[in-house]
């Protein structure tokens, strides 16, 4: 069945069409046309009411939502989180683990593999393994009792159950460079996280294959005028991609403005790093076995006050970036899906273009989600 949505502000990388119309069939886009072009014939015609339409968001770093956590080790939890992500406009999602025991990570991977085999809501092409190979000095909200040295065999054991698309680790640890090299050889992206690395350590990790920096500026060595650290390396190096939590808490508005001004948009990837508190409001929740208190939208460990993921919804982060930076949406949209797709080798995602997957988000002017479409299914 051919489906046509008309009267939308179509926004795609380097492209914006007022009063556009998008036609798709069998989960693939057939055409994107402007107001002056004839409308194609379709079996189902939908009026978008002048709303914004973008490629579906790709959240490559999210631990949970609405009282549920990946580390609940439950298929029901995964399914519930996926439903909430869909309601944020996310069409592809990487469930992100925490620093847990090897046995627990294997069990979580098994649940993810079951969802991948039978996806219900948004797509899940693989998982993001954050920890356990991190620096105890920069553990943040990761459980220190499960931190251990880099071990590619452990990573491989998870990867063989459910594809690990990203592993976040501290590259300065003994054995980390070998793990990064071996991960690259099997197509796993390595990202620096919870790290005390120097800029030189990051360069060595890049030489081994590291390409990402996890939740940029958080739980990593800051910029200093005598040692630029991981943050300085991220600002300076043209080959690194930066994850950004755009909740105005993990990165204040001025820092977001600075990053988007200094760093080419092609290197930025917006994430939520959301945990069980998202969709719930203020209160008490758990994160990987650690108690978290959420107050005024900020999630912090109850014991110590360290930031513990976010309560951010993806569409809210997009609104924040648009308001703070003033950048045109046809540029911002690169950081919501296209850059992630390119970095992870997800072909056919991130553009409103013939041949691409009909994974779409349609937003009201205030960036609230009106409709999310995955695989071209309009329900």
C-alpha positions in Angstrom: 0.0 0.0 0.0 1.3 3.4 -0.9 1.1 6.0 1.8 1.3 9.8 1.2 1.7 12.4 3.9 1.3 16.0 2.6 1.4 19.5 4.0 4.6 18.9 6.1 7.7 20.9 6.6 10.2 18.3 5.5 13.6 18.5 7.2 16.5 16.4 6.1 20.3 16.9 6.2 21.0 20.1 4.1 17.4 20.1 2.8 14.2 21.8 4.0 11.0 21.9 2.0 7.9 23.8 3.1 4.6 22.2 2.2 6.3 19.0 1.2 4.8 15.6 0.5 6.4 12.2 1.2 5.4 9.0 -0.4 6.4 5.5 0.8 5.5 1.9 0.2 6.7 -1.4 1.8 8.7 0.5 4.4 10.8 2.5 1.8 10.5 6.2 0.7 9.5 6.5 -2.9 9.6 10.3 -3.3 9.8 13.7 -1.6 8.1 16.5 -3.5 7.5 20.2 -3.0 4.4 22.3 -3.1 4.8 23.1 -6.8 5.0 19.5 -7.9 2.0 17.2 -8.7 1.0 14.9 -5.9 1.6 11.2 -6.5 -1.2 8.7 -6.3 -1.5 6.9 -3.0 -3.8 4.5 -1.3 -3.7 6.4 2.0 -3.4 10.2 2.2 -2.5 12.0 5.5 -2.6 15.7 6.1 0.4 16.7 8.2 -1.1 20.0 9.1 2.1 22.0 8.4 4.0 20.1 11.1 7.7 19.3 11.0 8.8 16.0 9.6 12.3 14.6 10.1 14.1 11.2 9.8 13.4 9.2 12.9 15.8 9.9 15.7 18.6 7.4 16.5 19.4 7.3 20.2 22.7 5.4 20.6 22.9 5.8 24.3 19.9 5.1 26.6 19.6 3.0 29.8 15.9 3.1 30.4 12.6 5.0 30.7 9.5 5.2 32.8 10.6 3.1 35.7 12.4 0.5 33.6 16.1 -0.2 33.1 18.0 -2.3 30.7 19.7 -3.9 33.7 16.3 -5.1 35.0 17.2 -8.0 32.8 13.7 -8.3 31.5 12.3 -8.6 28.0 9.2 -6.8 29.3 11.4 -3.9 30.5 13.1 -3.7 27.1 9.7 -3.6 25.3 8.3 -0.9 27.6 11.4 1.3 27.1 11.2 0.8 23.4 7.6 2.0 23.5 8.5 5.1 25.3 11.5 5.8 23.0 9.1 5.6 20.1 6.9 8.2 21.8 10.0 10.5 21.9 10.4 10.2 18.1 13.2 7.6 18.3 12.9 4.9 15.6 16.3 3.2 16.2 17.7 2.6 19.7 20.7 1.0 21.3 19.9 -0.3 24.7 22.8 0.7 26.9 24.1 -1.4 29.7 25.9 -0.4 32.9 28.9 -1.9 34.8 27.5 -5.2 35.9 28.8 -8.7 36.5 29.8 -10.8 33.4 26.9 -13.2 34.0 24.4 -10.3 34.3 25.6 -8.8 31.0 25.3 -12.1 29.2 21.7 -12.5 30.5 20.9 -8.9 29.4 22.3 -9.6 25.9 20.1 -12.7 25.7 17.0 -10.5 26.4 18.2 -8.0 23.8 18.7 -10.8 21.2 15.1 -11.8 21.7 13.8 -8.3 21.1 16.1 -7.9 18.0 14.6 -11.1 16.6 11.0 -9.8 17.2 11.0 -6.0 17.5 7.7 -4.6 18.6 8.3 -0.8 18.6 11.5 1.0 17.5 14.3 -0.8 15.9 17.2 -2.3 17.9 20.1 -3.2 15.6 22.4 -4.0 18.6 23.5 -2.8 22.0 25.8 -0.2 23.6 28.1 -1.8 26.3 29.0 1.0 28.7 31.5 -0.4 31.1 32.7 -2.6 32.8 36.1 -1.6 31.4 36.3 1.9 33.0 38.5 3.8 35.3 37.5 3.5 39.0 38.6 7.1 39.5 35.9 8.3 37.0 33.2 5.7 37.8 30.5 8.4 38.1 27.2 6.6 38.5 28.6 3.2 37.5 28.8 0.5 40.2 32.4 0.3 41.3 32.2 -3.2 42.6 31.9 -4.6 39.1 34.6 -2.6 37.4 37.3 -4.8 35.8 40.2 -4.7 33.3 39.5 -4.7 29.6 38.9 -8.2 28.3 38.1 -8.7 24.6 36.9 -12.3 25.3 34.3 -11.0 27.6 33.2 -8.4 25.0 33.1 -11.1 22.4 31.0 -13.4 24.5 28.3 -10.6 24.7 28.7 -9.7 21.0 28.1 -13.3 19.9 24.7 -13.2 21.6 23.5 -9.7 20.6 25.6 -7.4 18.3 27.6 -4.9 20.3 27.7 -1.8 18.1 29.5 0.4 20.7 31.7 -0.4 23.6 32.5 2.5 26.0 35.7 2.1 28.0 38.6 3.9 29.5 41.4 3.8 26.9 44.2 4.4 29.3 43.7 1.1 31.1 46.2 -1.7 30.6 44.8 -3.9 27.8 42.4 -1.3 26.4 44.3 -0.6 23.2 44.4 -4.3 22.4 40.6 -4.5 23.0 40.0 -1.5 20.8 42.0 -3.0 17.9 40.2 -6.3 18.2 36.8 -4.6 18.5 37.5 -2.6 15.4 38.4 -5.8 13.5 34.9 -7.2 14.2 33.0 -3.9 13.5 32.5 -2.7 17.1 32.9 1.1 17.6 35.0 2.0 20.6 34.2 5.1 22.6 36.2 6.7 25.5 34.2 6.9 28.7 34.6 7.2 32.5 38.2 7.9 31.8 41.2 9.8 33.2 43.0 9.7 29.9 45.3 12.4 28.7 45.1 13.8 25.2 48.1 11.6 24.3 46.2 8.5 25.6 43.3 9.4 23.3 45.6 9.8 20.3 47.0 6.3 21.0 43.5 4.9 21.3 42.6 6.6 18.0 45.5 5.0 16.4 44.1 1.6 17.6 40.7 2.4 16.2 38.7 4.5 18.8 36.3 6.9 17.1 33.8 8.2 19.7 33.7 10.0 23.0 30.8 9.0 25.3 28.6 11.7 27.0 31.1 14.3 26.0 32.6 16.4 28.9 31.1 14.1 31.5 33.3 11.6 33.5 36.4 12.5 31.5 39.4 14.7 31.9 38.5 18.3 31.4 40.1 21.0 29.2 43.2 22.6 30.9 45.7 25.0 29.5 48.6 22.7 30.2 46.9 19.4 29.4 43.9 19.6 27.1 42.6 16.2 28.2 39.8 14.2 26.6 37.6 17.3 26.3 40.3 19.3 24.5 41.0 16.4 22.2 37.4 16.1 21.3 37.2 19.8 20.4 40.4 19.7 18.4 40.4 16.4 16.5 38.4 16.2 13.3 38.0 12.5 13.3 36.3 12.0 16.7 32.5 11.9 17.1 31.0 13.4 20.2 27.9 12.2 22.1 26.0 15.1 23.6 23.4 15.0 26.4 21.4 18.1 25.5 19.4 18.4 28.7 21.1 21.7 29.8 22.2 19.9 32.9 25.1 17.6 31.8 26.1 20.4 29.4 25.0 23.9 30.4 23.5 26.1 27.6 26.7 28.0 27.1 28.7 24.8 26.7 26.2 23.5 24.2 26.4 26.7 22.3 30.2 26.6 22.4 30.4 23.0 21.1 28.0 23.6 18.3 29.9 26.7 17.3 33.4 25.1 17.4 32.8 21.6 16.3 31.5 20.7 12.8 27.9 19.4 13.0 29.0 16.2 11.2 30.9 15.2 14.3 28.1 15.6 16.8 25.5 13.0 17.9 22.7 13.9 20.3 21.8 11.2 22.9 19.6 11.1 25.9 21.6 8.8 28.3 18.1 8.4 29.7 17.5 6.2 32.7 14.4 4.9 34.5 13.5 8.5 35.6 12.6 9.7 32.2 8.9 10.0 31.7 8.5 9.8 35.6 9.2 13.3 37.0 11.0 13.9 40.3 11.3 11.1 42.8 13.4 8.0 43.7 14.5 5.4 41.1 17.2 2.8 40.7 20.1 2.7 38.2 22.0 -0.6 37.9 21.4 -1.3 41.6 22.3 2.2 42.8 19.7 4.6 44.3 19.0 7.8 42.4 17.1 10.9 43.4 15.6 13.1 40.7 15.0 16.7 41.6 14.1 19.5 39.1 14.8 17.1 36.2 18.4 16.2 37.4 19.1 12.6 38.3 21.8 12.1 40.9 23.1 9.3 43.0 21.3 9.5 46.4 24.6 8.8 48.1 27.0 11.4 46.9 25.1 13.5 44.4 26.9 12.4 41.3 24.9 12.9 38.0 23.4 9.5 37.1 22.2 9.6 33.5 19.3 11.8 32.5 15.6 12.2 32.6 15.7 13.6 29.1 13.3 12.7 26.3 14.9 12.8 22.8 12.6 15.4 21.3 13.2 17.7 24.3 16.9 17.6 23.5 16.3 18.6 19.9 14.1 21.5 21.1 16.9 22.6 23.5 19.5 22.6 20.8 17.3 24.5 18.4 16.5 27.2 21.0 20.1 27.5 22.3 22.1 27.4 19.1 19.7 29.0 16.6 21.1 26.7 14.0 18.8 25.7 11.1 17.0 22.4 11.6 18.4 21.0 8.4 21.8 21.2 10.1 20.6 20.0 13.6 19.0 17.0 12.0 22.4 15.6 11.1 23.1 15.2 14.8 19.8 13.4 15.5 20.1 10.5 13.0 22.4 10.9 10.0 25.7 11.1 11.9 24.7 8.1 14.0 23.7 6.1 11.0 27.0 6.9 9.2 29.2 6.1 12.2 27.5 2.8 12.9 27.2 1.7 9.2 23.3 1.7 9.3 22.6 2.0 5.6 19.4 3.7 4.4 18.7 5.7 7.6 18.8 9.4 8.5 17.5 11.1 5.4 14.1 11.8 3.7 15.2 10.5 0.4 14.0 8.0 -2.2 15.3 4.5 -1.3 15.7 5.3 2.4 13.7 3.6 5.2 10.4 5.2 6.0 11.4 5.8 9.6 10.0 9.2 10.4 9.1 11.6 13.3 6.5 14.3 12.9 6.7 17.1 15.4 4.5 20.0 16.4 6.0 23.5 16.5 6.9 23.1 20.2 8.8 19.9 19.3 6.2 17.6 20.9 5.8 14.3 19.0 2.7 14.1 16.9 3.5 10.8 15.2 6.4 8.4 14.9 6.6 6.0 11.9 8.8 2.9 11.8 9.1 0.7 8.7 6.4 2.8 7.0 3.7 1.5 9.3 1.1 4.2 10.1 -1.0 3.2 13.0 
